[in-house]
Amino acid sequence: MRCPTRMPDVPRVLGQRPRKQSIGGSAILRDHSRAYRRLCASILDSEPLCRYCRAEGRISPATLIDHIVALSLGGSNDRSNLAPACVDCNAAKAVVEQRFVARGYDVRDVMFEPELAGWIRMGMV
């Protein structure tokens, strides 16, 4: 029989590995509030096409909201930093951002990555 005041044999935190933070985003930085979800919905309602595709003369429905300057690069959740995007554009941009972050750069060094600078310019239409 166990004593009710006795400490557990193994504390719950021991033996667990901390979650690996993936490059290119952070669940900690993301806003999961109701207000943020409403903001994203209003952006998609007002601009239903992918902003990146439109900048290149294509028409694709936007299915998600992209951070023009990624949170991992110092971007914010402000409306001015959010763009409607299709899955393909979001994924392609994420690859460029991950490569950029992996090199140790941040948004101040964006001029060193012309491809990323191009994505940011297209998003700021």
Backbone hydrogen bonds, N-H to C=O, Kabsch-Sander energy under -0.5 kcal/mol:
donor,donor_aa,acceptor,acceptor_aa,energy
6,R,3,C,-1.5
14,L,11,P,-0.9
16,Q,13,V,-1.2
22,S,20,K,-0.6
25,G,22,S,-1.1
30,R,26,S,-1.3
32,H,30,R,-0.6
37,R,33,S,-2.0
38,R,34,R,-2.4
39,L,35,A,-2.2
40,C,36,Y,-2.6
41,A,37,R,-2.3
42,S,38,R,-2.5
43,I,39,L,-2.1
44,L,40,C,-2.3
45,D,41,A,-2.2
46,S,42,S,-2.2
47,E,43,I,-2.1
50,C,60,S,-3.0
51,R,84,P,-2.4
54,R,50,C,-2.3
55,A,51,R,-1.8
56,E,52,Y,-0.8
56,E,53,C,-1.1
57,G,54,R,-1.7
58,R,53,C,-2.8
60,S,58,R,-0.5
62,A,48,P,-3.1
63,T,85,A,-2.0
64,L,85,A,-2.0
66,D,83,A,-3.4
68,I,66,D,-0.7
68,I,81,N,-2.8
70,A,68,I,-0.7
73,L,70,A,-1.4
74,G,71,L,-1.6
75,G,70,A,-2.5
81,N,78,D,-2.0
82,L,79,R,-1.7
83,A,66,D,-2.6
85,A,64,L,-2.9
90,N,86,C,-2.2
91,A,87,V,-2.5
92,A,88,D,-2.5
93,K,89,C,-2.6
94,A,90,N,-2.0
95,V,91,A,-1.7
96,V,92,A,-1.4
97,E,93,K,-2.5
98,Q,94,A,-2.8
99,R,95,V,-2.1
100,F,96,V,-2.1
101,V,97,E,-2.8
102,A,98,Q,-2.5
103,R,99,R,-1.1
104,G,101,V,-1.9
105,Y,100,F,-1.6
107,V,73,L,-1.1
109,D,106,D,-2.4
110,V,107,V,-1.4
112,F,109,D,-2.4
113,E,110,V,-1.7
117,A,113,E,-2.3
118,G,114,P,-2.1
119,W,115,E,-1.7
120,I,116,L,-2.4
121,R,117,A,-2.4
122,M,118,G,-2.4
123,G,119,W,-2.1
124,M,120,I,-1.2
124,M,121,R,-0.5
125,V,122,M,-1.0
